[in-house]
Amino acid sequence: MNVGFRLATAAMATRFELLIPEPETPALRAAGEDALEAIEECDRRLSRFRRDGLPAHVERHASTRPVRLDVDTFELLALALDVHARTAGAFDVAHAGPGSSADLVLDRAARTLRLRRPLTLDLGALAKGHALELAARALRAGGVERAFLHGGTSSALALGAPEGADGWRVALAGTTRVVRLRDRALSVSAQRGRAHVRDPRTGTPVAGGCCAWTVARDARVAEAWSTAALVLGRACGADDDARIEACGLEDDGR
């Protein structure tokens, strides 16, 4: 039985891996390597710890003049502001006190971002999903129709399904649940170790003991809404986003 081949890279403080369930060929391997390069570039661009990264550039300049963005980054920030509005501030990529995302001003016609006041921009809650989407785009461009990608144990994206299967079977980290993904993404958010997830409305750590999970058509949407669900302490509603397939909140088994 052919199990395909795997490629991996370290980025965003975790291990990203992709599985292509086909015999390895130079063309498929090149597509896989392009996907990993997209992940690594996304890490460099979105890291808030790099002076040459986008967050640092925005923080230095966008409070004095609009900063022009590429299409992908503009849409990423537009998603962040949309989820912020839909959750009444429970999801926020800007850190300068409650309601800080309201200080991000996007101009779609000019494709720019402006800050109403200096603040810290942290895209960590979306970065892995964004990286997975860019990697999937590279795979598709290379002719890959079936693949499974994941970033650590919390983020995954499926292209197609293994031969003879209706989807990729994925166990949700911290739960007993198994989901099947086919052209869908999964994100799991939980409060583990240090209290790294905080309610942006109050600045207080989110209570531990639960994990939230979201299945969506887009990995970025899944990432945003699983984080929001954990902060809100409830599963996403059906009207939250048309791209959400499923969203849950349950005990993480600890």
NORKAZI-V461130 format. One record per pair of residues at least 4 apart in sequence whose C-alpha atoms are under 7 Angstrom apart, sorted by the first residue. I is the first residue (numbers start at 0). J is the second residue. Records with the same first field share a line. If there is no record, write none. Layout:
I: J + J
//
This chain:
2: 20
3: 18 + 19 + 20 + 21 + 22 + 23
4: 18 + 19 + 20 + 23
5: 16 + 17 + 18 + 19
6: 16 + 17 + 18 + 31
7: 14 + 15 + 16 + 17
8: 14 + 15 + 16 + 35
9: 13 + 14 + 15
10: 14 + 15 + 39 + 42
11: 42
13: 150 + 151
14: 150 + 151
15: 149 + 150 + 151
16: 148 + 149 + 150
17: 146 + 147 + 148 + 149
18: 146 + 147 + 148
19: 145 + 146 + 147
20: 145 + 146 + 161
23: 27 + 28
24: 28
25: 29
26: 30
27: 31 + 141 + 143
28: 32
29: 33
30: 34 + 137 + 138 + 141
31: 35 + 138
32: 36
33: 37 + 137
34: 38 + 134 + 135 + 137 + 138
35: 39 + 134
36: 40
37: 41 + 130 + 133 + 134
38: 42 + 130 + 131 + 134
39: 43
40: 44
41: 45 + 130
42: 46
43: 52
44: 52 + 53
45: 52 + 53 + 54 + 122 + 126
46: 52
47: 52 + 54 + 55 + 121
49: 55
50: 55
51: 55 + 56
52: 56
53: 57
54: 58 + 120 + 121
55: 59
56: 60
57: 61 + 66
58: 117 + 118 + 119
60: 64
61: 65 + 66 + 112 + 113 + 114
62: 113 + 114 + 115 + 116 + 117
64: 113
65: 111 + 112 + 113
66: 111 + 112 + 113
67: 110 + 111 + 112
68: 72 + 73 + 110 + 111
69: 73
70: 74
71: 75
72: 76
73: 77 + 110
74: 78
75: 79
76: 80
77: 81
78: 82
79: 83 + 92
80: 84 + 100
81: 85
82: 86 + 90
83: 87 + 88 + 89 + 90 + 91
84: 88
85: 239
86: 90
88: 98 + 199 + 200
89: 198 + 199 + 200 + 227 + 230 + 231
90: 199 + 227
91: 100 + 199
92: 100 + 120 + 121 + 122
93: 99 + 100 + 118 + 119 + 120 + 121
94: 99 + 118 + 119 + 120
95: 99 + 118 + 119
97: 199 + 200 + 201
98: 200
102: 114 + 115 + 116
103: 112 + 113 + 114 + 115
104: 112 + 113 + 114
105: 111 + 112 + 113
106: 110 + 111 + 112
107: 111
122: 126
124: 222 + 223
125: 129 + 219 + 222 + 223
126: 130
127: 131 + 150 + 154
128: 132 + 154 + 218 + 219 + 222
129: 133 + 218 + 219
130: 134
131: 135 + 148 + 156 + 218
132: 136 + 218
133: 137
134: 138
135: 139
136: 140
137: 141
138: 142 + 143
139: 143 + 144
144: 158 + 159
145: 158 + 159 + 160 + 161
146: 157 + 158 + 159
147: 156 + 157 + 158
148: 155 + 156 + 157
149: 154 + 155 + 156
150: 154 + 155
152: 172
153: 172 + 186 + 187 + 188
154: 185 + 186 + 187
155: 184 + 185 + 186
156: 183 + 184 + 185 + 218
157: 167 + 180 + 181 + 182 + 183 + 184
158: 181 + 182
159: 181 + 182
160: 164 + 165 + 166 + 167 + 181
161: 166 + 167
166: 179 + 180 + 181
167: 179 + 180 + 181
168: 177 + 178 + 179 + 180
169: 177 + 178 + 179
170: 176 + 177 + 178
171: 175 + 176 + 177
173: 251 + 252
174: 251 + 252
180: 184
182: 216
183: 214 + 215 + 216 + 217
184: 214 + 215 + 216 + 217 + 218 + 221
185: 213 + 214 + 215 + 218 + 221
186: 212 + 213 + 214 + 221 + 222 + 225
187: 210 + 211 + 212 + 213 + 225
188: 210 + 211 + 212 + 225 + 226 + 229
189: 209 + 210 + 211 + 229
190: 194 + 195 + 196 + 205 + 207
194: 204
196: 204 + 205
197: 202 + 203 + 204 + 205
198: 202 + 203 + 204 + 205 + 230
205: 230
208: 250 + 251 + 253
209: 248 + 249 + 250 + 251
210: 229 + 248 + 249 + 250 + 251
211: 225 + 228 + 229 + 247 + 248 + 249
212: 225 + 246 + 247 + 248
213: 221 + 224 + 225 + 245 + 246 + 247
214: 221 + 243 + 244 + 245 + 246
215: 220 + 221 + 242 + 243 + 244 + 245
216: 242 + 243
217: 221
218: 222
219: 223
220: 224
221: 225
222: 226
223: 227
224: 228
225: 229
226: 230
227: 231
228: 232 + 233 + 234 + 235
229: 233
233: 248
234: 246 + 247 + 248
235: 239 + 246
//
